[in-house]
């Protein structure tokens, strides 16, 4: 595995390879249903957003959830598109522009983007991590454990992209293929031979990673989320499974799977025999197992049983679910031939992930934690962990997103009422849905005797929670984590839970 990955081209060779125009006819080989004016057309970029078209671009007219790229063909042509690719391209219009009609525009984009950028996925060892909860923590921790001086490791995920010699803020957990392959190419140019990538169910279903060579596929868990998109848990699981069983295009060499999760057990049973399976979890049947777990307010300590033997791990990450995340990362390191004892020594220096159980400390005598938990299972885990390490009461501020899975709103409220002493339900990216409608669904999960208030203004809800906190208490602000905006009516309004907490604590200190 590593021999292929170490064969990285020099920067000069890569620049020459990727800076030239590329013949569209060669890129579209095997994808064409019908075409016009395709003879010897050279294109300079592949784009899916007409606003990013420059002279010489090939524009892919893709149908999205809210918009249809076919409606922006004229805009793309006016901006200088040299070719149009889609499922319903009018071959008679725009006679001076090359046109290709394909069966599946998303799969065509994935294949053509890979070819256009020289198949960088086949020259870099990619770890693809999927699961409802924990992807960002596991990917970031794994990158931290893999990196060594002079040996950068790429990262593509929810919070940021590391491209070897530079870092970019994330705009999508799993980017479109037209953006993903240039990132992988940049990682190679930046000296990366390995990359860790979060692979979302949307990304799989929309063929963003179709045909990509993922050497190591990791399955963390599967709990309710995105059912507004996938409709049911079976369809949700089927999408995740595709990067493990070859439906995505290529089999991984190694599958690392949560053996405690019912869907993980099923996945293990359904994988073809040529895929090597490494399981992790708390049960004895797992190859990587945590036992004698001791959870504290400063982290966790446990005994790791693995193929490398038994050893004690001390981790700064809070909670039982982060023990599972750590097991997944250790299994990844082992599968890549790294020393587990050496990796364990680096765990103490891990600074955590933005917006994942992130403490906000302004000298107050109670704790404030901001977390991305936005599913019933993630919220349950976060509250359970804080309950174990909090002397006083646990206060919760949370919300449910608009235009998303309405069924989980009731469940989220049930979890909130059961796990927290005092709850403030509030706005969390209402998007285009009236907040009153969201609250109506949430109130169906309200339990008798629970102390829950519904406050439309998120800043106000946070302020009320801070007012109620006493010495030794903990305030959990859940749902948005690292996000620094609120989505309202297609507008991103600046809002960062962490900054709001800092401002409010400072104000409250002045008026006391």
WOJO-V375158 format. One record per residue. N is the residue number from 1. OMEGA is omega in radians with two decimals (* if undefined). Layout:
n: (N N)
omega: (OMEGA OMEGA)
//
This chain:
n: (1 2 3 4 5 6 7 8 9 10 11 12 13 14 15 16 17 18 19 20 21 22 23 24 25 26 27 28 29 30 31 32 33 34 35 36 37 38 39 40 41 42 43 44 45 46 47 48 49 50 51 52 53 54 55 56 57 58 59 60 61 62 63 64 65 66 67 68 69 70 71 72 73 74 75 76 77 78 79 80 81 82 83 84 85 86 87 88 89 90 91 92 93 94 95 96 97 98 99 100 101 102 103 104 105 106 107 108 109 110 111 112 113 114 115 116 117 118 119 120 121 122 123 124 125 126 127 128 129 130 131 132 133 134 135 136 137 138 139 140 141 142 143 144 145 146 147 148 149 150 151 152 153 154 155 156 157 158 159 160 161 162 163 164 165 166 167 168 169 170 171 172 173 174 175 176 177 178 179 180 181 182 183 184 185 186 187 188 189 190 191 192 193 194 195 196 197 198 199 200 201 202 203 204 205 206 207 208 209 210 211 212 213 214 215 216 217 218 219 220 221 222 223 224 225 226 227 228 229 230 231 232 233 234 235 236 237 238 239 240 241 242 243 244 245 246 247 248 249 250 251 252 253 254 255 256 257 258 259 260 261 262 263 264 265 266 267 268 269 270 271 272 273 274 275 276 277 278 279 280 281 282 283 284 285 286 287 288 289 290 291 292 293 294 295 296 297 298 299 300 301 302 303 304 305 306 307 308 309 310 311 312 313 314 315 316 317 318 319 320 321 322 323 324 325 326 327 328 329 330 331 332 333 334 335 336 337 338 339 340 341 342 343 344 345 346 347 348 349 350 351 352 353 354 355 356 357 358 359 360 361 362 363 364 365 366 367 368 369 370 371 372 373 374 375 376 377 378 379 380 381 382 383 384 385 386 387 388 389 390 391 392 393 394 395 396 397 398 399 400 401 402 403 404 405 406 407 408 409 410 411 412 413 414 415 416 417 418 419 420 421 422 423 424 425 426 427 428 429 430 431 432 433 434 435 436 437 438 439 440 441 442 443 444 445 446 447 448 449 450 451 452 453 454 455 456 457 458 459 460 461 462 463 464 465 466 467 468 469 470 471 472 473 474 475 476 477 478 479 480 481 482 483 484 485 486 487 488 489 490 491 492 493 494 495 496 497 498 499 500 501 502 503 504 505 506 507 508 509 510 511 512)
omega: (-3.02 -3.12 3.13 -3.05 -3.11 -3.11 -3.11 -3.11 3.09 -3.12 -3.13 3.13 -3.13 3.13 3.14 -3.07 -2.99 -3.10 -3.12 3.01 -3.07 -3.12 -3.07 -3.12 3.11 3.13 -3.03 -3.11 3.13 -3.09 -2.99 2.96 3.11 -3.06 3.03 3.01 -3.05 -3.03 3.02 3.10 3.10 -3.14 -3.07 3.12 3.06 -3.07 3.09 -3.13 -3.06 -3.14 -3.14 3.13 3.00 -3.14 -3.13 -3.11 2.91 -3.08 3.09 -3.14 -3.03 3.06 3.12 -3.14 -3.07 -3.10 3.13 -3.10 3.13 3.13 -3.06 -3.13 -3.11 3.10 3.13 3.14 3.13 -3.13 3.03 3.10 -3.12 -3.13 3.11 3.13 3.13 -3.11 -3.10 3.13 3.05 -3.03 -3.09 -3.12 3.11 -3.03 -3.12 -3.08 3.08 -3.11 3.09 3.04 -3.08 3.12 -3.07 -3.03 -3.13 3.11 3.09 3.11 -3.12 -3.12 -3.08 3.09 3.10 3.13 -3.09 -3.07 2.98 3.11 -3.12 3.13 -3.13 3.11 3.13 -3.09 -3.04 2.99 3.13 -3.05 3.11 -3.08 -3.14 -3.08 3.00 -3.07 -3.07 3.13 -3.11 -3.13 -3.13 3.11 3.14 3.09 3.12 -3.10 -3.12 -3.00 3.06 3.11 3.13 -3.13 -3.10 3.11 -3.13 3.12 3.02 -3.07 -3.00 -3.05 -3.09 3.04 3.01 -3.06 3.10 -3.13 3.12 -3.10 3.14 3.02 -3.11 3.02 3.10 -3.11 3.06 -3.05 3.01 -3.11 -3.14 3.08 -3.04 -3.09 3.01 3.10 3.12 3.09 3.11 3.08 3.10 3.12 -3.14 3.06 -3.14 2.97 -3.13 3.10 3.09 -3.01 2.97 -3.14 -3.09 3.10 3.06 -3.13 3.11 -3.08 -3.12 3.00 3.12 3.13 -3.12 3.12 -3.12 3.10 3.04 -3.05 -3.09 3.13 -3.04 3.12 -3.06 -3.08 3.05 3.06 -3.00 3.00 3.04 -3.14 2.96 -3.12 -3.05 3.06 3.14 -3.07 3.13 3.11 3.09 3.12 -3.12 3.11 3.13 -3.05 -3.02 -3.12 3.13 -2.98 3.09 3.12 3.11 3.11 -3.12 3.09 2.97 3.06 -3.07 3.04 3.11 -2.89 3.04 -3.09 3.10 -3.11 3.12 3.10 3.06 3.09 3.13 3.14 3.12 -3.11 -3.02 -3.08 3.08 -3.01 -3.10 3.09 3.11 -3.05 3.00 -3.12 3.09 3.12 -3.11 -3.12 -3.05 -3.08 -3.08 3.13 3.06 -2.98 3.04 3.09 -3.11 -3.06 3.08 -3.11 3.14 -3.13 -3.13 -3.13 -3.09 3.04 -3.14 3.08 3.10 2.96 -3.08 3.08 3.12 -3.13 3.13 3.14 -3.13 3.09 3.00 -3.04 3.06 -3.11 -3.05 2.92 -3.11 -3.12 3.06 2.97 3.09 3.11 3.14 3.08 3.13 -3.14 3.12 3.10 3.09 -3.14 3.12 -3.11 3.14 3.07 3.14 3.13 3.10 3.11 3.12 -3.14 -3.13 -3.13 -3.13 -3.07 -3.08 -3.11 -3.13 -3.04 3.12 -3.07 3.12 3.05 3.07 -3.07 -3.10 3.14 3.04 -3.04 3.06 3.12 -3.14 -3.10 3.01 -3.12 3.05 -3.12 3.07 -3.10 -3.08 -3.04 -3.13 3.02 3.13 -3.10 -3.14 3.13 3.10 3.14 -3.11 -3.14 3.13 3.14 -3.12 3.10 -3.10 -3.04 3.12 -3.14 -3.08 -3.09 3.07 3.11 -3.06 2.94 -3.13 3.09 3.09 -3.07 3.07 3.11 -3.12 -3.09 -3.11 -3.09 -3.09 -3.12 3.10 -3.11 3.13 -3.13 3.08 3.13 -3.14 -3.11 -3.11 -3.00 -3.08 3.10 -3.11 -3.02 2.98 3.08 -3.03 -3.11 3.06 -3.10 -3.14 3.13 -3.07 -3.07 3.10 -3.11 3.12 3.11 3.10 3.13 -3.14 3.10 -3.12 -3.08 3.10 3.14 -3.12 -3.10 -3.11 3.12 -3.14 3.13 -3.10 3.09 3.11 -3.05 -3.04 -3.10 -3.06 3.12 3.11 3.14 3.11 3.14 3.13 3.12 3.12 3.12 -3.09 -3.06 3.09 -3.12 3.12 3.12 3.05 3.06 3.06 3.08 -2.93 2.96 -3.02 3.05 -3.07 -3.05 -3.11 -3.13 2.96 3.11 3.13 3.10 3.10 3.12 3.09 -3.13 -3.11 3.10 3.14 -3.10 -3.08 3.14 3.12 3.11 -3.13 3.14 -3.09 3.12 3.09 3.14 -3.12 3.12 -3.11 -3.06 -3.13 *)
//
